[in-house]
């Protein structure tokens, strides 16, 4: 025979009870049930937000005008809040007005596209997909 079968040890109720008692005592030594809780004084305390779906937390409260004023002030752009730029990054786009007034009739600054008979002919050729033969 390949292997010997071990005889089964019959555990009676007394030995079973002793085994369970030792197991229970080991668990009690390693576990400690806390019933009183407190906040550690050296840790930072975080507030817990209210539940959004609870009816008692969503009762109407009077609005705080000072808080609303600060929120609306913070939502404004930097040009409305301050008279001068506060950072170097704001200095780049602070003065957005053009240095030279845009005069459209001045030929020195505005080079508009204009058509005469030769340019109209070439534009028509290009729109039809014809290639330039002189290139």
HELIX and SHEET records of a PDB file:
HELIX    1   1 UNK A   13  UNK A   30  1                                  18    
HELIX    2   2 UNK A   65  UNK A   75  1                                  11    
HELIX    3   3 UNK A   78  UNK A   81  1                                   4    
HELIX    4   4 UNK A   88  UNK A   93  1                                   6    
HELIX    5   5 UNK A  117  UNK A  128  1                                  12    
END                                                                             
